[in-house]
Amino acid sequence: MSGAIKRYRFMAIFSGVMSLLIWFLYVPVKHLMHNPDLVSNLTWIPLVHGYTYPIYVLAAINFGLKARLSFKSLLFFILAGTLPVASLIAERRVVRSYP
């Protein structure tokens, strides 16, 4: 169980940070600054996030099955990766509930 928690925590933090980078760095630069050189330097952010989100979902499912969460709780942990700060909040909830 502790391996599933560690994997989930790592992916929740990593996915949350990547989501924050998308929302507060990449999107404003792309749509407000109109600087093609800077946008091309930041295209790695959505690419990395796109590859890490499915891994986050798998880690959440793995954790949810090992912790025997209800379907509603499992769905909450999966969908927490869609909002920038929600995965970080869900990670804190896991740390408090499963020491």
Rosetta silent file (secondary structure, phi, psi, omega in degrees, C-alpha in Angstrom):
SEQUENCE: MSGAIKRYRFMAIFSGVMSLLIWFLYVPVKHLMHNPDLVSNLTWIPLVHGYTYPIYVLAAINFGLKARLSFKSLLFFILAGTLPVASLIAERRVVRSYP
SCORE:     score description
SCORE:     0.000 S_00000001
   1 L     0.000  -37.601 -176.944    0.000    0.000    0.000 S_00000001
   2 H   -65.934  -30.746  176.483    2.812    2.432    0.807 S_00000001
   3 H   -65.685  -39.608  178.836    4.192    2.053   -2.745 S_00000001
   4 H   -66.664  -37.612  178.450    0.817    3.021   -4.199 S_00000001
   5 H   -66.541  -44.163  179.833    0.655    6.047   -1.900 S_00000001
   6 H   -63.032  -43.104  178.269    4.158    7.168   -2.870 S_00000001
   7 H   -63.101  -44.358  179.956    3.406    6.784   -6.577 S_00000001
   8 H   -63.576  -44.957 -179.166    0.127    8.666   -6.220 S_00000001
   9 H   -60.352  -46.194 -179.785    1.716   11.457   -4.171 S_00000001
  10 H   -60.798  -47.648 -177.869    4.547   11.921   -6.665 S_00000001
  11 H   -68.874  -33.742  178.490    2.224   11.969   -9.662 S_00000001
  12 H   -66.172  -44.130  179.371   -0.291   14.276   -7.931 S_00000001
  13 H   -67.244  -45.947 -178.722    2.403   16.822   -7.100 S_00000001
  14 H   -63.711  -45.301  179.120    4.065   16.559  -10.514 S_00000001
  15 H   -65.173  -38.341  178.003    0.764   16.769  -12.388 S_00000001
  16 H   -64.754  -41.693  178.671   -0.366   19.696  -10.221 S_00000001
  17 H   -66.590  -42.596  178.632    2.838   21.629  -10.863 S_00000001
  18 H   -64.224  -38.027  177.869    2.632   20.967  -14.607 S_00000001
  19 H   -65.717  -40.508  176.344   -0.996   22.086  -14.627 S_00000001
  20 H   -63.138  -39.678  177.666   -0.063   25.285  -12.797 S_00000001
  21 H   -63.305  -39.056  178.169    2.683   25.910  -15.350 S_00000001
  22 H   -63.186  -52.257 -173.053    0.189   25.503  -18.183 S_00000001
  23 H   -69.736  -35.828 -172.452   -2.430   27.808  -16.686 S_00000001
  24 H  -109.816   -0.846  176.199   -0.183   30.520  -15.324 S_00000001
  25 H  -126.293  -59.076 -174.377    2.808   30.495  -17.685 S_00000001
  26 H   -67.074  -49.868 -177.174    2.122   28.854  -21.043 S_00000001
  27 H   -63.794  -46.423  177.338   -1.447   30.057  -21.673 S_00000001
  28 H   -62.994  -38.803  178.895   -0.817   33.724  -20.770 S_00000001
  29 H   -64.890  -42.933 -177.680    2.360   33.814  -22.849 S_00000001
  30 H   -67.189  -42.765 -171.647    0.635   32.206  -25.813 S_00000001
  31 H   -98.277  -19.279 -177.415   -2.539   34.306  -25.768 S_00000001
  32 H  -107.314  -35.971 -174.129   -1.465   37.624  -24.279 S_00000001
  33 H   -89.862  -27.777  179.731    2.135   38.223  -25.277 S_00000001
  34 L    53.604   43.351  178.011    2.029   36.962  -28.891 S_00000001
  35 L  -109.546  100.638 -175.174    5.753   36.213  -28.831 S_00000001
  36 H   -61.490  -33.222 -179.844    6.338   33.173  -31.086 S_00000001
  37 H   -66.262  -43.301 -179.994    9.918   32.654  -29.882 S_00000001
  38 H   -69.062  -38.737  178.447    8.888   32.480  -26.240 S_00000001
  39 H   -63.803  -41.517  179.541    5.914   30.245  -27.032 S_00000001
  40 H   -65.798  -28.825  176.075    8.168   27.838  -28.944 S_00000001
  41 H   -74.262  -21.076 -177.478   10.472   27.686  -25.901 S_00000001
  42 L  -103.300    5.099 -177.415    7.522   26.776  -23.674 S_00000001
  43 L   -67.500  -13.975  176.983    5.889   24.110  -25.869 S_00000001
  44 H   -68.516  -25.269 -175.627    7.435   21.387  -23.709 S_00000001
  45 H   -63.794  -55.409  178.990    5.033   22.269  -20.865 S_00000001
  46 H   -67.111  -28.262  178.473    1.760   21.001  -22.450 S_00000001
  47 H   -65.729  -48.431  178.910    3.652   18.102  -24.015 S_00000001
  48 H   -64.734  -41.810  178.902    5.021   16.878  -20.682 S_00000001
  49 H   -62.851  -39.515  179.484    1.648   17.442  -18.995 S_00000001
  50 H   -62.626  -33.038  177.393   -0.087   15.478  -21.734 S_00000001
  51 H   -82.465  -29.464 -176.202    2.149   12.483  -21.081 S_00000001
  52 H   -85.325  -25.977 -178.870    2.038   12.692  -17.299 S_00000001
  53 H   -61.776  -44.966  176.950   -1.725   13.067  -16.832 S_00000001
  54 H   -62.179  -32.720  176.768   -2.530    9.492  -17.976 S_00000001
  55 H   -67.919  -38.044  175.082    0.180    8.237  -15.613 S_00000001
  56 H   -60.513  -43.555 -179.986   -1.466   10.274  -12.835 S_00000001
  57 H   -61.789  -43.506  178.155   -4.821    8.634  -13.649 S_00000001
  58 H   -64.219  -39.669  177.807   -3.251    5.167  -13.473 S_00000001
  59 H   -65.503  -38.306  178.128   -1.573    6.013  -10.162 S_00000001
  60 H   -66.737  -41.027  177.882   -4.902    7.271   -8.782 S_00000001
  61 H   -65.274  -43.969  178.296   -6.682    4.096   -9.890 S_00000001
  62 H   -59.192  -47.032  178.617   -3.914    1.946   -8.402 S_00000001
  63 H   -63.069  -45.227 -178.085   -4.105    3.814   -5.104 S_00000001
  64 H   -61.723  -39.052  178.730   -7.898    3.738   -5.062 S_00000001
  65 H   -70.759  -40.057  179.625   -8.054   -0.001   -5.638 S_00000001
  66 H   -70.915  -32.651  178.791   -5.421   -0.773   -3.001 S_00000001
  67 L   -85.381   -3.694 -179.003   -7.091    1.565   -0.483 S_00000001
  68 L    55.246   48.901  178.215  -10.507    0.062   -1.376 S_00000001
  69 L   -74.926  155.808  173.845  -12.038    3.466   -1.980 S_00000001
  70 L   -69.918  164.022 -179.622  -15.628    3.840   -3.051 S_00000001
  71 H   -60.894  -38.455  179.765  -16.301    4.603   -6.699 S_00000001
  72 H   -63.132  -44.158  178.857  -17.200    8.188   -5.797 S_00000001
  73 H   -66.848  -41.360  178.425  -13.905    8.733   -3.949 S_00000001
  74 H   -61.711  -42.888  177.743  -11.931    7.090   -6.740 S_00000001
  75 H   -63.284  -38.407  176.050  -13.615    9.334   -9.284 S_00000001
  76 H   -59.283  -46.378 -178.758  -12.768   12.364   -7.121 S_00000001
  77 H   -66.745  -35.535  177.979   -9.083   11.421   -7.097 S_00000001
  78 H   -68.277  -47.879 -177.646   -9.056   10.843  -10.849 S_00000001
  79 H   -73.010  -15.074  178.311  -10.826   14.121  -11.653 S_00000001
  80 H   -63.255  -22.726  178.616   -8.633   16.035   -9.214 S_00000001
  81 H   -75.430   -6.979 -177.537   -5.942   16.008  -11.880 S_00000001
  82 H   -86.587  -22.956  178.802   -8.044   18.173  -14.184 S_00000001
  83 L  -104.071  143.885 -173.460   -7.896   21.327  -12.045 S_00000001
  84 L   -55.686  -41.273 -174.172   -4.556   23.006  -11.317 S_00000001
  85 L  -102.333  -14.113 -174.162   -4.711   22.909   -7.516 S_00000001
  86 H   -63.876  -36.307  179.433   -7.134   20.024   -6.977 S_00000001
  87 H   -68.116  -32.654  176.987   -4.502   17.308   -7.334 S_00000001
  88 H   -69.769  -36.785  176.647   -2.394   19.023   -4.685 S_00000001
  89 H   -68.047  -41.973  178.781   -5.407   19.181   -2.350 S_00000001
  90 H   -64.296  -37.333  178.117   -6.195   15.517   -3.014 S_00000001
  91 H   -62.869  -41.645  177.544   -2.583   14.611   -2.277 S_00000001
  92 H   -64.099  -36.658  179.111   -2.807   16.360    1.099 S_00000001
  93 H   -64.623  -39.978  178.404   -6.031   14.462    1.821 S_00000001
  94 H   -64.503  -42.534 -179.424   -4.242   11.177    1.126 S_00000001
  95 H   -62.695  -40.325  179.420   -1.359   12.129    3.442 S_00000001
  96 H   -71.001  -37.885 -174.756   -3.770   12.940    6.267 S_00000001
  97 H   -83.507  -31.187 -175.995   -5.945    9.851    5.771 S_00000001
  98 L  -127.481   79.323 -176.912   -3.269    7.238    5.071 S_00000001
  99 L   -68.613    0.000    0.000   -0.124    7.978    7.104 S_00000001
